[in-house]
């Protein structure tokens, strides 16, 4: 409603009907104040300032100028406060989401069974040819050899087993 009153008041001001512009400005100010609408109060006080200035009433124009500045400052402060609250809410939601993801990761890790890595013959497919080219025979992957030599369950344990086997064979040959 205040937008319609301001629009009509602006047209009346431009047409030179200052009394009607002031009447619409006052109605817009009342409606905006009752609704707590700062944007409407800024617009209404600016309309009234310009109407009183056009009439030559400098004291009333100055009064509405001061009101406009006060309402505009309040509007800026309210906008900044909303932005700050939105940022705080977004940060809080992000922290909650991060905590939830972290707890889900911990729960998933604690539910996974511990698997011991056993090398498969396919893992050793490259090494036997190199080892045999030096006159050695490649080890057969076995549970005993693997578990006694390797301490990790990662995929690098295959290389660890082969390298430790090669190292043990070279020290025995010399």
ABEGO torsion letter per residue (X at the ends): XAAAAAAAAAAAAAAGBAAAAAAAAAAAAAAAAAAGBAAAAAAAAAAAAAAAAAAGBAAAAAAAAAAAAAAAAAAAAAAAAAAAAAAAAAAAAAAAAAAAAAAAAAAAAAABBBBBBBBBAAAAAAAAAAAAAAGBBBBBBBAAAAAAABABABAAAAAAAAAAAAAAAAAAAX
